[in-house]
């Protein structure tokens, strides 16, 4: 059953649809998309760009809203303590960058 019910007053239904339609992505996600258009973005750079310590959350929002994959490549490295580890690097394909560009332009952002 949908809410409000179909038999509800038309005005009520329109208000409900407007309220629950897709909201624009947060400014942090927009800044991150601008960076992704330039090329691969390391996780730490994504955190600084947003700025947020939870940039994977904003990548997830972008993936879901724009229906794109945004690969996270694992890059191996050796820590200061000599231990093997890895960090994430977000990579977009040319097609994904075009989707991002189209979204930003439709939102009135200069690309």
VENBELHU-V78332 format. One record per residue. RES is the residue in three letters. SS is DSSP state (hx for helix, st for strand, lp for the rest). PHI is phi in degrees with one decimal (999 if undefined). Layout:
RES	SS	PHI
RES	SS	PHI
This chain:
UNK	lp	999
UNK	lp	-85.7
UNK	lp	-124.4
UNK	lp	-70.9
UNK	lp	-56.7
UNK	lp	-59.8
UNK	lp	-82.0
UNK	lp	-66.1
UNK	lp	-56.5
UNK	hx	-53.0
UNK	hx	-61.1
UNK	hx	-62.4
UNK	hx	-63.9
UNK	hx	-61.8
UNK	hx	-60.6
UNK	hx	-63.6
UNK	hx	-63.7
UNK	hx	-60.5
UNK	hx	-66.7
UNK	hx	-104.8
UNK	lp	-77.1
UNK	lp	-58.5
UNK	lp	-84.4
UNK	lp	-64.9
UNK	lp	-67.2
UNK	lp	-62.7
UNK	hx	-55.9
UNK	hx	-61.9
UNK	hx	-67.9
UNK	hx	-63.9
UNK	hx	-61.5
UNK	hx	-66.4
UNK	hx	-62.7
UNK	hx	-60.1
UNK	hx	-70.0
UNK	hx	-64.4
UNK	hx	-66.6
UNK	hx	-79.7
UNK	lp	142.1
UNK	lp	-57.3
UNK	st	-129.3
UNK	st	-69.7
UNK	hx	-55.8
UNK	hx	-63.4
UNK	hx	-66.8
UNK	hx	-62.1
UNK	hx	-61.4
UNK	hx	-71.4
UNK	hx	-67.7
UNK	hx	-57.7
UNK	lp	-76.3
UNK	lp	-163.8
UNK	lp	-91.2
UNK	lp	-125.2
UNK	hx	-58.4
UNK	hx	-57.7
UNK	hx	-61.9
UNK	hx	-72.2
UNK	hx	-62.8
UNK	hx	-60.6
UNK	hx	-61.0
UNK	hx	-63.1
UNK	hx	-57.0
UNK	hx	-69.4
UNK	hx	-69.3
UNK	hx	-92.8
UNK	lp	56.2
UNK	lp	-124.7
UNK	lp	-86.8
UNK	lp	49.6
UNK	st	-66.1
UNK	st	-113.6
UNK	st	-82.1
UNK	st	-90.0
UNK	st	-106.1
UNK	st	-73.5
UNK	st	-158.6
UNK	st	-105.6
UNK	lp	-72.2
UNK	lp	-57.3
UNK	lp	-88.8
UNK	lp	84.4
UNK	lp	-93.1
UNK	st	-77.3
UNK	st	-150.8
UNK	st	-153.2
UNK	st	-132.2
UNK	st	-93.2
UNK	st	-129.8
UNK	st	-83.2
UNK	st	-127.9
UNK	lp	-113.8
UNK	lp	-81.0
UNK	hx	-55.7
UNK	hx	-65.0
UNK	hx	-66.7
UNK	hx	-63.2
UNK	hx	-67.1
UNK	hx	-61.7
UNK	hx	-62.0
UNK	hx	-59.3
UNK	hx	-62.0
UNK	hx	-62.6
UNK	hx	-62.3
UNK	hx	-65.0
UNK	hx	-68.4
UNK	lp	-88.8
UNK	lp	84.0
UNK	lp	-93.7
UNK	lp	-73.7
UNK	lp	-113.7
